[in-house]
Amino acid sequence: MSSISALANVHSAGQFGDHEDKNENNLLRISEIKNLLIVQIVQYKNSSVSIESIDIEGLRLKDEPLQVVSDNDTRILWNGPKNWLLVSTKKDLFKNISQKFQETDFAVTDLSHSRAIIQIEGKEVKEILKKGCPFNFNTLEKNNSINSSYNGIAFTVDMLDDNPNKVRLFALRSFGESLDHSITDASLEFGYKSL
């Protein structure tokens, strides 16, 4: 069975907005990211297991606000107290995660098909995010993540890089099209290339 991407009906390639007479390399780049493993890991309140003793392929969970730990394939985003979102290109990692986190101490849930993921790259990324979200994006740095809302749509922002700015936006699949419309509309002013 093949999966249908969350934005299959709305995300189309091309250049849009104020892109004429601009160097293509200076345009925002917006793309849908597909085929990632997304796992929510939540430690139960009555659990006494130390998270420092658990690692996922060399990555250790951090219970610090905004923090992301990562390697080339996997990112673990702090999602709230004792709550993390693991995002990986390694689809087979779920079995390993399920074995490491005992169900008496943790809830491990595969969210891979329940999220739409939009990636934006370019120097105006933070300006786009400021248009619909009340968070102070001037303080967001590489390997930070936040949960907030964009034009009323709950979303997670994962700051992949800050030179140039590059973020991934995660929203519930059912709100993916609305988030895509909001982000691309906010990007028209600067011009963008949809990949």
Salt bridges, closest charged atoms under 4 A:
ASP18 OD2 - LYS22 NZ 3.56
GLU24 OE2 - LYS193 NZ 2.37
GLU57 OE1 - LYS90 NZ 2.64
ASP73 OD2 - LYS90 NZ 3.87
GLU121 OE2 - ARG29 NH2 3.62
GLU127 OE2 - LYS130 NZ 3.08
ASP158 OD2 - ARG75 NE 2.72
ASP180 OD1 - HIS11 ND1 3.42
GLU189 OE1 - LYS131 NZ 2.65
